[in-house]
Amino acid sequence: MDLETLRPIITGTIGGLLSLWLMKRWARYVPDAYKGKGAEQLLSQYRASIVVANVLFIGTILIGVYLFKAGHFPSTSWRHLFLVVGVAILAPLAALLLPAIGKGRSQAVEAVTAFAIAERTPLPVLAIVVLAGVVCLASALGGLAW
């Protein structure tokens, strides 16, 4: 076997190992409760919202891939890529926050905390990802307006 054949196997293995290492390091920063509600209670209370959020993320990515592969978006367009990434990141957040409208800030934070628990992601990392989604969407919409 030549290097070109082995390269995807090697890089995939290294990426998987790095992911496992990172998950292990992050585990202590993942929230386990919010205002007296434990992880299990939060997960059961927000299970439907978490499922909808995950379906929206995966669905948006799949639709984006289709739009690029089918030629509806130019393959070299960073604006369209940023549009797909921004919507893919922010649509799940909207699914988590919409049910909390009118119920107060605490309910919204509780929903996001439940999502962080389900995804095994520390809240600051989740905030950085959301900020990246806002930047991608704003850049795409600003760039598409030209």
N, C-alpha and C positions, 0 to 999 in steps of 0.2 A: 504494500500500500504506500502510496506517495503522501506527501505532506498535505496536499490539497484535499485529499480524501479524509485524512485524520483531523484536520484543523477544526471542523465543526464539532467533532466528538470531544476534542480536547477543550475547546473554548466553552462548550456546553457544560462539561463536567466542572470546569473551574468556576463558571457562573453559578452553577447549582451549589457548589461547596461554599462560595462566598455568600450566597443567599442564606444557606443554613447557618453560617457563622453569624451573619448580621441578625437573623431572627433570634438566635440565642442571646446575643448581646442586648437586643432591644426588649427582650421578654420582661425584664425588671421594670421597664418604663411604661409598659402597657397598663392602662388603668384597670383596676379590678372592682371598682365600686364608684358610685356617685351618690352623695347625700344619703347614705344609709342603705341604698339599694345595691345588692351584690351583683356580680357579673351574670349569674344565671337568671336572676329576676329581670335585669335589663335586657338580656338577650331574648328572653321569652316575650317581654312586653313589646319589643321593637322588631321581632322576627320578620314580620311582613314588610316593614319599611326597609330593612336590610336586604331582603331578597329582591325587592323592587329596585333598590339602589344598585345592586350587583348586576341585575338584568339590564338596567339602563346603561351601565358602563360597558358591559360586553356587547350589547346590541349596538351602541353608538360606534364602538371600534369596528364591529363587523360591517356596519353600514358604510363607515368610512373606507374600509378596505375595498368593499364592493365599488364605491364611487370612484376610487382611484383605478382599480383594475378594469372597470368597464369604460374608462375614459371620460367619465363625467367631470372629473377634476383632472387638471394637468398633472402629470407625474412629477414635475419639477416645481410645483407650487408650494412654497412654505406656508403661504396664507391659508390655503385649504387644509393643509396638515395641522396647522395651529388651530383652525376652526374645529376640526374633528377632535383633537386632543382637549381643547378647552371645553367643548360640550360634553365629552366623555367624562371629564373630571367634575364639572359643575352640575350635570343632570342628576347624578346620584345624591349630591348634597341637597339639591332642591327636593328630591324625593324624601329625604330625611327631615327637612325643615318645614315643608308645606303642612304636614299634619300638626305641627306645633304652633302654627299661626294662631294668635289670639290666646294662647295658653301660657304665654310668658317665656322669658329668656331661659329659665331653669329647664323647661321642657325641651327646648331646642338643644341646650348643652347636654341634657340627658340622652337625647337621640344620637347626637354625634359621639358621645362617650360609648354608647352601646355599639355603634358602628366601628369605633376604634378597637373595642374589645373583640368584636367578631372578626375583624381583619388583622388582629394582633399587631396593631400599629400604635406607637406612642402618639399622643395628641399633638405635640409640636411637629412631628413629621407629617401628620395629616394636615396640619395648618400650612406647612410649606408646600405640600402637594396642591392644596386648594389655591394658594397664592399663585403657584405656577399655572394652574388652570385659568385663573383670572387674567394673568399676563398673556397667556396664549390666546384666549378669546378676545381680549381687548386689542392685541396686536393684529389678529386676523381680521377683526371687524374694521379696524382702522386702515389696514392695508387693502381690504377689499373695496373700501369706499373710494379709493383713488381711481 
